[in-house]
Amino acid sequence: MLAINHIYKTFNPGTINEKHALNGLDLQLEEGDFVTVIGGNGAGKSTMLNAVAGVWPVDEGSIQIDGENVTGLPDYKRARYVGRVFQDPMTGTAATMEIEENLALAARRGKHRFLSWGITKKERDTYREKLKILDLGLEDRMTAKVGLLSGGQRQALTLLMATLQKPKVLLLDEHTAALDPKTAQKVLAATEKIIQKDHLTTIMITHNMRDAIVHGNRLVMMNEGKIILDIRGEEKKKLTVEDLLHQFEKVSGQEFASDKAILG
């Protein structure tokens, strides 16, 4: 479903601020794969997601989604393949619009718009059922302005909006990092439920090693712009944070430098 082939990306080439963000990155995801991604600051995690989303062109390599080469497509043309949730809960929703209006916009993404459109009873019933999955009581507040919601509620709504049209690839960029632990766990539970229900191919970047181990069927660790560990199946289920740190040190020859990731 997703093939990242030998991707390179350098920022500010030829200057004192030159940064090699991706160095021959290779990653293939089968349909339904749920891959969690961890790594220290500057490892290339968000750069990889931006490359898949088409935020900027890559220097070398190719990206294929469901067999189609999208390497040369800008982000707005790639949007029909990709759903994305960012770290900031304020991104991805329209604060002055109602919950149901935000969902209607997401449902109509990429479709022809007309001067007059309303939300039908059938659509409203569908949105209500979708909101129940989040377990946040939003199905009873569908006409509430999104700006009145908490950060966790907005992030959960953004997740629902990003998956309404069942994207080929779902990109989650530390989407629970700005939330308190209790709310983060609720959003993660909703994430797991939606991904499993719709069999979505997903990449989730997380700063929390424990979350990376618990969620998904594959765990990928990045360092210096490439993948140094790719753990799946039974091996992943048996992992501990200590095992992960040991494997990182063994493969990279250095200590993992993020206390935030280790302590969660």
JOWO-V350963 format. One record per residue. RES is the residue in one letter. OMEGA is omega in degrees with one decimal (none if undefined). NEAR is the number of other ideal C-beta (glycine too) atoms within 8 Angstrom. Layout:
RES OMEGA NEAR
RES OMEGA NEAR
//
This chain:
M 176.4 11
L 177.6 14
A 175.0 9
I -171.8 13
N 170.7 9
H -176.3 9
I 172.7 16
Y 173.1 13
K 176.7 13
T 176.4 10
F 178.8 8
N -178.1 8
P 176.7 6
G 178.4 4
T 179.2 6
I 180.0 3
N -179.3 6
E -179.0 10
K 176.3 8
H -173.2 10
A 177.5 9
L -174.1 15
N 179.0 9
G -176.6 10
L 175.6 16
D 176.2 10
L 177.2 11
Q 177.4 7
L 172.9 12
E 178.0 7
E 179.2 7
G 175.3 8
D 174.8 11
F -173.1 13
V 172.9 14
T -175.2 15
V 176.1 15
I -179.7 15
G -179.4 9
G 176.0 9
N 178.6 5
G -179.1 5
A 179.1 10
G -175.3 15
K -179.0 11
S 176.7 9
T 177.3 11
M 179.4 16
L 177.9 13
N 177.9 9
A 179.3 16
V -177.9 14
A 178.9 11
G -179.1 12
V 174.2 6
W -178.9 7
P 174.8 5
V -178.6 12
D -179.9 7
E 175.7 6
G -177.7 13
S 176.7 9
I 178.0 15
Q 175.0 12
I -178.9 14
D 175.7 7
G -179.2 4
E 179.2 7
N -178.0 7
V -173.4 11
T -176.3 10
G -177.0 5
L 174.5 7
P -173.4 6
D -176.5 8
Y 176.4 5
K 178.0 8
R -173.4 13
A -179.2 9
R 177.3 8
Y -165.0 11
V 168.6 15
G -175.0 11
R 173.7 12
V -176.7 13
F -179.6 9
Q -176.3 7
D -179.7 6
P -178.9 10
M 179.5 7
T 173.1 7
G 176.7 9
T 176.7 11
A -170.7 8
A -174.9 8
T 180.0 6
M -179.6 9
E 178.4 10
I -177.6 15
E 178.1 11
E 175.8 10
N 179.5 14
L 178.9 14
A 177.1 12
L 179.7 11
A -178.9 12
A -177.6 9
R -178.0 9
R 179.1 9
G 179.5 6
K 179.3 5
H 178.4 3
R 177.3 5
F -178.1 5
L -178.8 2
S 173.9 4
W 178.6 6
G 178.4 4
I -178.0 8
T 178.1 6
K 179.6 5
K 177.8 6
E -179.3 10
R 178.1 11
D 178.5 8
T -179.6 8
Y 180.0 14
R 179.3 10
E 178.8 9
K -178.9 10
L 179.0 13
K -179.7 8
I -176.2 11
L 179.0 12
D -179.8 8
L 178.7 9
G -176.4 6
L 179.7 13
E 177.8 9
D -177.4 5
R -170.1 8
M 179.0 13
T 177.3 6
A 175.9 9
K -177.1 8
V 179.6 15
G 179.5 6
L -177.5 5
L 174.7 11
S 178.6 6
G 179.9 11
G 178.7 14
Q 179.0 10
R 179.8 14
Q 177.6 15
A 177.4 14
L 177.2 16
T 177.2 15
L 179.6 16
L 179.7 15
M -178.3 13
A -175.6 13
T -177.1 13
L -177.7 10
Q 177.9 10
K -178.8 6
P 175.5 11
K -179.7 9
V 176.2 15
L -178.9 15
L -179.3 13
L -173.8 13
D -178.0 11
E -169.8 10
H 175.3 14
T -173.5 12
A -176.5 9
A -175.8 8
L 174.6 12
D -173.3 6
P -177.4 6
K 179.1 6
T 179.1 12
A 180.0 12
Q 177.3 8
K -179.8 13
V 177.8 15
L 178.2 11
A 177.7 9
A 178.3 13
T -179.5 13
E -177.5 9
K -178.4 9
I -179.3 13
I -179.4 12
Q -177.5 7
K -176.5 7
D 177.8 8
H -174.7 7
L 173.8 13
T -166.3 13
T 167.3 13
I 178.9 14
M 172.2 13
I 177.7 13
T 175.7 13
H -173.1 9
N -177.8 8
M -178.8 11
R 177.3 8
D 179.5 12
A -179.5 14
I -174.3 13
V -173.1 5
H 175.3 12
G 178.7 11
N 176.3 8
R 175.5 12
L -179.4 17
V 174.6 13
M 179.7 14
M 175.4 14
N 177.8 12
E 172.0 7
G 176.1 14
K -178.7 12
I -179.9 10
I 176.1 9
L 176.5 11
D -171.8 8
I -176.4 10
R 173.2 8
G -176.9 6
E 179.5 5
E 179.8 8
K -178.4 13
K -177.4 6
K -174.7 7
L 166.8 10
T 177.0 7
V 179.8 9
E 177.4 6
D -177.1 9
L 178.6 16
L 179.7 10
H -179.8 8
Q 177.8 11
F -179.2 13
E -179.3 11
K -176.2 6
V -174.0 9
S -177.2 8
G 178.7 4
Q 178.8 6
E 176.2 4
F -165.5 10
A -175.1 6
S 175.7 9
D -179.0 5
K -179.3 7
A -177.6 12
I -174.7 10
L 178.8 5
G none 8
//
